[in-house]
Amino acid sequence: MTDLRRHKRKPLAVEFRCRDESGAGTLQFGSGDLSAGGAFLRSDLLLEQGERLWLELELPGRERPVRAEARVAWVRRFPSSGQEGGMGIEFLGMTDEDRRAVESFVEGA
């Protein structure tokens, strides 16, 4: 099976703190992997595809969190055997410094 992803992914077990478009409250998700283009967030609480959110994540060895605007690209509501429920998120915007930090982390630098 061919991997059609545009970005290299790296497994990552960190917590994402997210706010939805309304800005009311903070949701917390565990991550399954991270790439320069987005992440997989493990969760039983699922947002809707297309929903926008603002998130923060702490990368190992970095003093301040990475912040990004993102959208829910896809949702896995009914995982198959060996899969986890969750959401694929696509990063829509972040500072150049934050993007470089994510790229550097994924590449292992």
N, C-alpha and C positions, 0 to 999 in steps of 0.2 A: 504494500500500500504506500503510495507516495504522500509525503507530508507537504501540504500546500501552504503552510504558514509562511508569512513574509519575514518573520523575525525569529531568531534563535531564542529558545526558552530555557529557563533554568528553574529547577525545583526550589521552592522557597517557602519556609514555614514562618511567616510573620503575620502580624495582625494589621488589617486595614481598617481605618476609621473613616466612615463615610457619612455624608449628609446628602439627602435627596434634593430635588429642585426647590422644595418648599423651605429647606434649611431648618426644619423642625427636628430636633433630636439628632443623636448620633447612632449609627448602626456600626457594629463591629463584625468583621468577617475574618476567617483564617484563609490564607492563600495556599494554593497548590503549586502554582508556578508563576513566573514573571518573565516578561519580554519587554523590549523597548516599545512595543505597540500596545501592550495590555497585560492582563493577568487572568488567571482562573481563581475565583473566590469560592471556597467550600462553604456551603450553608444549606440549612433546611428552610431558612427564611429567604425567599426569592423575590427579586424585583421583576418588573415587566421588561421585556425586550424593548429597546429604544429609550428607556428611562435614563435621564442624565443624573449624574451624581458628582460630588466633589469629594476627593479622598486624600488621605495621608497614609504613608507607610514609612516605617523605620527600616532603613537598610543597615545591615551590620557594618560597624566601623564608621558610620556617618553621624555627625553631631546633630543635625536637624533633619526633620522628616522631609521626604519627597512629597510634594503636593501636586495634584493633577485634577483636571476636569476629565470626566470619562462618561461613557454611555454603556448600557448593558447591550452587548452585541448578540448574545444568545443565552438561553436558559436550559439547564438540564434538570427537569422536574422529576423524571422517572429514570434514575440511573440503572444501567444494566449491571449484571454481576461484575464486580471488580472496579466499578466506577463510583464516583462520589457525586452527590447532588451539588449543584452550584450554578455559577454564572460565569460566562466569559465577558470580560469588560475590555473595551477599547479606549485607550487614552486619546483624548481629543486635544488637550492642551496642557503644557507645563513649561516651566522656564527652561532655557537652554542648559543651565547648570544642573537642574534636576534630571533632564533627559540624559545628559552625559553621565551622571551618577548611576542611573539605571542601566545604561548601555555598558558602562565599565563593570558593574556588578555581574551582569549576565555573561559578559565575555570572560569573567574571572580575573580581571586586572586588579 
